[in-house]
Amino acid sequence: MHASPSFASVSTPAILLDEQRLRANCARMAERAAAAGVRLRPHMKTAKSARVAALATAGQFGGITVSTVAELEYFFAAGFADLTYAVGIVPARLPAIEALAMRGARIQVIADSVAAVQGIAGHDAGRGGRLRVLIEIDSGGHRAGVAPDAAALLDIARAIDAAPALQLEGVLTHAGHSYHAQGDAARREIALQERDCALLAAARLRQAGFDVPVVSIGSTPTALTDIPLDGITEIRPGVYMFFDLSQARLGVCSPEDIAVSVLATVIGHQPGHLLIDAGALALSKDISANEYDAGIGYGLVCDEQGRPIDGLYVADVHQEHGFVKASRGSPPFDSLPIGARVRILPNHACMTVAPYRQYLVPRDGGIDSWDKTGGW
């Protein structure tokens, strides 16, 4: 047996994953789903890791959500056969989906217009069976989807029904605007809106004679409210596995729940700031948490063991450089000499972890590596 590499030998920048926090976060969402009487179909676009998916689906029905063809292929190879591809479907994606279906994958796709349905109506079902389609509903985010009370909703359902190779599976929505909720009351209001839009769309389809077995809603901020979910069949949150500073500032979690951080090295001292070797590519340029707290910048700084350093944050980034400043006074140059290592808590975990090829999981002075996928 080979000894795992030591934590001290890790080259920076690197993405660290705290398994204990990850497990606690997964258990919290599983308990929420069980209490609400719905299935949990975790969205894996954040973690992109089969090891993480195994924890997120433990004790659940095993279905997951993905956002890329690369994720479809990676997770199917890892044993996850019930997959919702939650990005608007286009004909160019069909060959890869059909190939997986022929190998036993059960894949749901989404569409929000008659044109999108017509584009895939010629799907070659073959031995993979009819392609299951969820109609995407706009529940307030206005990114994609059809309004639940729009006449177009029934037109889309009729277009699916008219295509021999397609099957209407239900409705799906995602309240992405919950990430901008100003306080718990606003977050709860958006959660109610998300739920009610999905239920209205399902009711209209059923009244028109369509079967609607799936009523699917998503978003970590809305899933972690205490509203009743009667009539909802599943939830699809994703970032909850890791959490981040945006979720912490929303009040969904605490900074102590954040399971990922970027390990970086101090590479320079300059008047008024430290330089670290984690810049825009290592941290991302997402500053979403600054909507709630301007003192976060591109991430909050912790010591090498993960303990927050009061008032220290990444104020600016270049491609491979991060500028660390103190919200009051000067950075602690003496306690963070050149060569010292720090951890950066991310603004938005999805963006931060995406470029890394693996997660490094500290344990007993050593490091385990967990694989992940990337690309499209």
MOVEN-V933824 format. One record per residue. RES is the residue in three letters. PHI is phi in whole degrees, 0 to 359 (NA if undefined). PSI is psi in radians with two decimals (* if undefined). Layout:
BEGIN
RES PHI PSI
RES PHI PSI
END
This chain:
BEGIN
MET NA 2.31
HIS 274 2.38
ALA 290 2.51
SER 288 2.64
PRO 302 2.67
SER 281 2.68
PHE 300 -0.64
ALA 295 -0.40
SER 272 -0.05
VAL 294 2.25
SER 279 2.44
THR 253 2.71
PRO 284 2.64
ALA 215 2.67
ILE 261 2.15
LEU 258 2.46
LEU 235 2.14
ASP 271 1.87
GLU 294 -0.64
GLN 297 -0.79
ARG 294 -0.72
LEU 303 -0.85
ARG 299 -0.73
ALA 295 -0.71
ASN 295 -0.73
CYS 295 -0.72
ALA 296 -0.66
ARG 299 -0.79
MET 289 -0.64
ALA 298 -0.69
GLU 293 -0.66
ARG 297 -0.79
ALA 298 -0.76
ALA 296 -0.75
ALA 295 -0.59
ALA 274 -0.16
GLY 73 0.59
VAL 236 2.81
ARG 281 2.63
LEU 253 2.03
ARG 244 1.45
PRO 298 2.47
HIS 273 2.11
MET 262 0.20
LYS 294 -0.42
THR 282 -1.03
ALA 285 -0.70
LYS 54 0.56
SER 226 2.29
ALA 293 -0.59
ARG 296 -0.71
VAL 291 -0.72
ALA 299 -0.63
ALA 298 -0.67
LEU 287 -0.70
ALA 291 -0.49
THR 259 0.02
ALA 303 2.17
GLY 78 0.01
GLN 259 -3.06
PHE 280 -0.19
GLY 100 -0.13
GLY 283 2.60
ILE 225 2.94
THR 243 2.50
VAL 222 2.97
SER 234 -0.06
THR 223 2.77
VAL 295 -0.63
ALA 302 -0.69
GLU 291 -0.70
LEU 306 -0.88
GLU 291 -0.74
TYR 295 -0.85
PHE 288 -0.58
PHE 296 -0.74
ALA 298 -0.47
ALA 272 0.01
GLY 106 0.11
PHE 262 1.89
ALA 257 -0.24
ASP 254 1.80
LEU 230 2.26
THR 258 2.11
TYR 268 1.73
ALA 265 0.82
VAL 227 2.46
GLY 313 2.28
ILE 279 2.50
VAL 227 2.72
PRO 304 -0.55
ALA 297 -0.37
ARG 276 -0.25
LEU 295 -0.72
PRO 304 -0.75
ALA 293 -0.69
ILE 293 -0.75
GLU 297 -0.68
ALA 297 -0.72
LEU 291 -0.70
ALA 298 -0.65
MET 296 -0.41
ARG 265 0.08
GLY 110 0.06
ALA 286 2.50
ARG 252 1.81
ILE 244 2.30
GLN 253 2.40
VAL 243 2.96
ILE 234 2.60
ALA 215 2.62
ASP 228 0.32
SER 204 2.76
VAL 297 -0.67
ALA 299 -0.72
ALA 296 -0.72
VAL 295 -0.78
GLN 298 -0.54
GLY 294 -0.47
ILE 250 0.10
ALA 297 -0.41
GLY 272 0.25
HIS 313 2.30
ASP 272 1.66
ALA 300 -0.81
GLY 52 -2.53
ARG 283 -0.12
GLY 281 -0.20
GLY 82 -3.13
ARG 293 2.53
LEU 278 2.18
ARG 279 2.30
VAL 236 2.25
LEU 257 2.36
ILE 275 2.17
GLU 279 2.29
ILE 251 2.38
ASP 273 1.93
SER 256 0.37
GLY 128 -0.25
GLY 281 -0.46
HIS 60 0.47
ARG 273 -0.77
ALA 201 3.01
GLY 104 2.86
VAL 253 2.50
ALA 297 2.45
PRO 296 -0.39
ASP 257 0.16
ALA 280 2.55
ALA 299 -0.51
ALA 299 -0.44
LEU 303 -0.84
LEU 289 -0.56
ASP 298 -0.72
ILE 296 -0.77
ALA 298 -0.71
ARG 295 -0.65
ALA 295 -0.69
ILE 296 -0.80
ASP 297 -0.54
ALA 281 -0.22
ALA 265 2.00
PRO 302 -0.50
ALA 269 0.01
LEU 246 2.72
GLN 220 2.21
LEU 289 2.10
GLU 260 -0.47
GLY 151 -2.65
VAL 232 2.70
LEU 215 2.44
THR 214 2.82
HIS 218 2.07
ALA 273 1.25
GLY 297 -0.41
HIS 289 -0.14
SER 295 -0.35
TYR 290 -0.16
HIS 246 0.25
ALA 294 2.30
GLN 263 1.41
GLY 105 2.89
ASP 297 -0.67
ALA 296 -0.72
ALA 292 -0.67
ARG 295 -0.71
ARG 295 -0.70
GLU 298 -0.71
ILE 292 -0.65
ALA 298 -0.74
LEU 296 -0.72
GLN 297 -0.78
GLU 300 -0.86
ARG 300 -0.85
ASP 292 -0.61
CYS 296 -0.75
ALA 296 -0.73
LEU 292 -0.68
LEU 297 -0.79
ALA 299 -0.77
ALA 297 -0.71
ALA 296 -0.74
ARG 296 -0.71
LEU 294 -0.73
ARG 294 -0.69
GLN 297 -0.49
ALA 274 0.02
GLY 98 0.16
PHE 266 2.52
ASP 282 2.41
VAL 227 1.37
PRO 289 -0.42
VAL 242 2.23
VAL 233 1.77
SER 245 2.26
ILE 234 2.86
GLY 218 -2.88
SER 90 2.15
THR 300 -0.81
PRO 299 -0.63
THR 278 -0.60
ALA 298 -0.59
LEU 265 0.70
THR 251 2.98
ASP 259 0.37
ILE 290 2.61
PRO 294 2.58
LEU 239 0.57
ASP 302 2.27
GLY 94 -0.34
ILE 277 2.43
THR 259 -0.49
GLU 205 2.75
ILE 238 2.62
ARG 230 0.84
PRO 289 2.83
GLY 222 -0.87
VAL 291 -0.26
TYR 303 -0.47
MET 300 -0.67
PHE 253 -0.61
PHE 58 3.05
ASP 192 -3.09
LEU 292 -0.54
SER 297 -0.77
GLN 292 -0.63
ALA 296 -0.74
ARG 287 -0.41
LEU 288 -0.30
GLY 91 0.17
VAL 281 -0.52
CYS 212 3.13
SER 251 2.81
PRO 303 -0.49
GLU 290 -0.20
ASP 271 -0.23
ILE 292 2.12
ALA 265 -0.17
VAL 238 2.59
SER 208 2.73
VAL 260 2.12
LEU 278 2.21
ALA 224 2.85
THR 243 2.43
VAL 288 2.13
ILE 243 0.00
GLY 188 2.65
HIS 244 2.22
GLN 228 2.75
PRO 305 2.00
GLY 91 -0.17
HIS 204 2.72
LEU 264 2.62
LEU 254 2.37
ILE 237 2.84
ASP 271 0.36
ALA 242 1.93
GLY 245 -2.51
ALA 297 -0.63
LEU 287 -0.57
ALA 277 -0.52
LEU 251 -0.35
SER 78 2.93
LYS 256 0.30
ASP 287 2.21
ILE 236 0.64
SER 302 -0.61
ALA 292 -0.32
ASN 292 -0.25
GLU 299 -0.47
TYR 251 -0.41
ASP 206 1.88
ALA 290 -0.18
GLY 271 0.34
ILE 260 -0.56
GLY 58 -2.24
TYR 261 0.19
GLY 147 2.65
LEU 268 2.54
VAL 261 2.33
CYS 240 2.89
ASP 284 -3.10
GLU 297 -0.46
GLN 272 -0.05
GLY 96 0.18
ARG 274 2.21
PRO 302 2.45
ILE 258 1.95
ASP 306 2.19
GLY 80 0.04
LEU 261 2.25
TYR 212 2.84
VAL 273 1.88
ALA 275 -0.47
ASP 204 2.77
VAL 221 2.49
HIS 248 -3.05
GLN 306 -0.87
GLU 240 0.21
HIS 235 2.41
GLY 243 2.42
PHE 257 1.96
VAL 260 2.16
LYS 235 2.89
ALA 256 2.43
SER 293 -0.39
ARG 223 2.19
GLY 74 -2.66
SER 259 2.71
PRO 299 2.74
PRO 281 1.35
PHE 302 -0.67
ASP 293 -0.73
SER 276 -0.21
LEU 234 1.22
PRO 291 2.92
ILE 301 2.27
GLY 102 -0.30
ALA 292 2.70
ARG 244 2.56
VAL 226 2.89
ARG 243 2.45
ILE 247 2.16
LEU 279 2.32
PRO 278 2.61
ASN 297 -0.97
HIS 225 1.83
ALA 303 -0.65
CYS 304 -0.81
MET 288 -0.67
THR 291 -0.76
VAL 281 -0.34
ALA 306 -0.75
PRO 286 -0.28
TYR 281 2.54
ARG 274 -0.31
GLN 202 2.78
TYR 263 2.45
LEU 255 2.17
VAL 247 1.82
PRO 293 2.45
ARG 200 2.18
ASP 50 0.77
GLY 81 -0.17
GLY 251 -3.00
ILE 221 2.23
ASP 262 2.69
SER 243 2.36
TRP 246 2.29
ASP 284 2.80
LYS 209 2.88
THR 255 3.05
GLY 199 -3.12
GLY 73 -2.84
TRP 233 *
END
